[in-house]
């Protein structure tokens, strides 16, 4: 039993090493530009080790997107446990997405892969749909709580917020390699909140802008990969 447990632990560690190395490669070179040879070189493992866990580059890419999706779900759950008004939780959602993008290489790779594969009808959509659905549910609550103008349509609002965030993080990547992303997300809410909140609630804008999720799961910091063979 002890030997089996050791083998299983090694298999889990090897798989994680492959995913991490592949994420770094996909992030830098994109799905189309990354080759299995480059991924294998970046992981420091053998071709046999990679093919034991993944049959193709596409399967590996979809695994990374699935891990990004799992991270998204965990963050949404953590935000949901916060004792905060819904409008603050929407702000938390955007800042948490930004934090993950800055600190988690698997999230960054998953976003790049998702954008590239979206040209295909079968491209992954789950992470964005989850964010939009969560934002829509929070918007409905915010309307009930009186923190959104009554005429705001939650589905349209949610799609706009996630789309606006996506644009903000993309421009931040192009112009500043995301070093200013937190500030740009804060700017986004500085401009948006006065236009979507009733006049009587606007004195709370500064507090709402500063809302962050304390209980969000920590991002995976990329540990150094073993030396290349």
C-alpha positions in Angstrom: 0.0 0.0 0.0 2.8 2.4 0.9 4.5 1.7 -2.5 1.3 2.3 -4.3 0.7 5.6 -2.4 4.2 6.7 -3.3 3.6 5.9 -7.0 0.4 7.8 -7.0 2.0 10.8 -5.3 4.7 10.8 -7.9 2.2 10.6 -10.7 0.3 13.6 -9.2 3.5 15.6 -8.9 4.6 14.8 -12.5 1.2 15.7 -13.9 1.3 19.1 -12.0 4.8 19.7 -13.3 3.6 19.0 -16.9 0.6 21.4 -16.5 2.8 24.1 -15.0 5.4 23.8 -17.7 2.8 23.7 -20.4 1.0 26.8 -19.0 4.2 28.8 -19.1 4.7 27.7 -22.7 1.2 28.5 -23.8 1.2 31.8 -22.0 4.4 32.9 -23.9 3.8 31.3 -27.3 0.1 30.8 -27.5 -1.7 27.5 -28.4 -0.8 27.6 -32.1 2.8 28.6 -31.5 3.5 26.1 -28.7 4.8 22.7 -29.8 4.8 19.5 -27.7 8.6 19.5 -28.1 8.9 22.9 -26.5 6.5 21.9 -23.8 8.5 18.8 -23.0 11.7 20.8 -22.9 10.1 23.4 -20.6 8.9 20.7 -18.2 12.2 19.0 -17.9 10.5 15.6 -18.3 10.5 13.0 -21.0 8.1 12.6 -23.9 6.9 9.3 -22.4 6.0 11.1 -19.1 4.0 13.6 -21.0 2.1 11.1 -23.1 1.4 9.0 -20.0 -0.8 11.8 -18.7 -1.9 13.6 -21.9 -2.6 12.2 -25.4 -2.2 15.5 -27.3 -1.5 19.2 -27.1 -5.3 19.9 -27.3 -6.0 17.7 -24.3 -3.3 19.4 -22.3 -4.6 22.9 -23.3 -8.2 21.9 -22.3 -6.8 20.6 -18.9 -5.3 24.1 -18.3 -8.6 25.8 -19.2 -10.4 23.4 -16.8 -8.0 24.3 -14.0 -8.6 27.9 -14.7 -12.3 27.2 -14.5 -11.9 25.4 -11.2 -10.0 28.4 -9.8 -12.8 30.7 -11.0 -15.4 28.5 -9.3 -13.4 28.5 -6.0 -13.1 32.3 -6.1 -16.8 32.8 -6.8 -17.6 30.6 -3.8 -15.2 32.6 -1.6 -16.7 35.9 -2.7 -20.2 34.4 -2.0 -19.1 33.8 1.6 -18.2 37.4 2.2 -20.7 39.3 4.3 -21.0 42.2 1.9 -23.6 43.9 -0.3 -23.9 42.5 -3.8 -22.5 45.6 -5.5 -19.3 45.2 -3.4 -19.1 41.5 -4.4 -19.2 42.5 -8.0 -16.2 44.8 -7.4 -14.5 42.0 -5.5 -15.1 39.6 -8.5 -13.3 41.9 -10.9 -10.4 42.5 -8.5 -10.1 38.8 -7.8 -10.0 38.0 -11.5 -7.2 40.6 -11.8 -5.3 39.2 -8.9 -5.4 35.7 -10.4 -4.3 36.9 -13.8 -1.3 38.7 -12.3 -0.2 35.9 -10.0 -1.3 32.6 -11.5 0.4 31.4 -14.6 -2.3 28.7 -15.2 -5.0 31.4 -15.2 -3.0 33.5 -17.7 -2.4 30.5 -19.9 -6.1 29.5 -19.7 -7.2 33.0 -20.8 -4.8 33.0 -23.8 -5.9 29.5 -24.8 -9.6 30.4 -24.5 -9.2 33.5 -26.7 -7.3 31.5 -29.4 -9.6 28.5 -29.4 -12.7 30.7 -29.4 -12.4 31.0 -33.2 -13.6 27.4 -33.2 -17.3 26.7 -32.5 -16.2 24.1 -29.9 -13.9 26.6 -28.1 -14.0 26.8 -24.3 -16.4 29.3 -22.8 -17.0 28.1 -19.2 -14.8 30.6 -17.3 -16.4 33.6 -19.0 -19.9 32.1 -18.7 -19.3 31.5 -15.0 -18.2 35.1 -14.4 -21.1 36.5 -16.4 -23.6 34.3 -14.5 -22.2 35.2 -11.1 -22.2 38.9 -12.0 -25.8 38.6 -13.2 -27.0 37.0 -10.0 -25.2 39.6 -7.9 -26.7 42.4 -10.1 -30.2 41.1 -9.3 -29.4 41.2 -5.6 -27.9 44.7 -5.9 -31.2 45.8 -7.5 -33.2 44.4 -4.6 -30.7 46.0 -2.1 -31.1 49.4 -3.8 -27.5 49.8 -5.0 -28.3 49.7 -8.8 -30.5 52.1 -10.8 -33.9 50.4 -11.2 -33.7 50.4 -15.0 -30.5 48.3 -15.2 -31.0 44.9 -16.9 -28.9 42.3 -15.0 -28.0 40.1 -18.0 -26.9 43.0 -20.1 -25.1 44.6 -17.2 -23.2 41.4 -16.3 -22.1 40.9 -19.9 -20.9 44.5 -20.1 -19.0 44.3 -16.8 -17.1 41.2 -17.7 -16.5 42.5 -21.2 -15.2 45.8 -19.8 -12.9 44.0 -17.4 -11.6 41.8 -20.3 -10.8 44.9 -22.3 -9.1 46.6 -19.3 -6.9 43.6 -18.6 -6.0 43.2 -22.3 -4.9 46.8 -22.7 -3.0 46.6 -19.4 -1.1 43.5 -20.8 -0.3 45.3 -24.0 0.8 48.6 -22.5 2.2 47.7 -19.1 2.5 43.8 -18.9 -0.3 44.0 -16.3 1.8 45.8 -13.8 -0.9 48.4 -13.4 -3.9 46.1 -13.7 -5.2 46.6 -10.1 -5.1 50.4 -10.7 -6.9 50.1 -14.0 -9.6 48.0 -12.6 -10.0 50.6 -9.8 -10.2 53.2 -12.5 -12.9 51.2 -14.3 -15.1 51.2 -11.2 -14.4 54.9 -10.5 -16.0 55.7 -13.8 -18.8 53.1 -13.7 -20.2 53.4 -10.2 -21.5 57.0 -10.4 -23.5 56.0 -13.5 -25.1 52.8 -12.2 -25.8 53.7 -8.5 -28.9 55.7 -7.4 -28.0 59.2 -6.2 -28.7 58.4 -2.6 -26.2 55.6 -2.5 -23.3 57.5 -4.2 -21.7 58.6 -0.9 -20.8 54.9 -0.5 -18.8 54.8 -3.7 -15.3 55.1 -2.2 -16.0 52.3 0.2 -17.5 50.1 -2.5 -14.5 50.7 -4.8 -12.1 49.4 -2.2 -14.0 46.1 -1.7 -11.7 43.0 -1.8 -12.3 39.4 -1.1 -10.3 38.4 2.0 -11.1 34.7 1.8 -10.2 34.2 -1.8 -7.9 31.1 -2.5 -4.3 32.0 -2.9 -3.0 32.0 -6.4 -0.5 29.4 -7.5 2.9 30.9 -7.6 5.0 29.2 -10.2 7.8 27.2 -8.5 11.0 26.8 -10.4 10.9 23.9 -12.8 13.6 21.2 -12.7 16.6 21.8 -14.9 16.0 20.9 -18.5 17.3 17.5 -19.6 
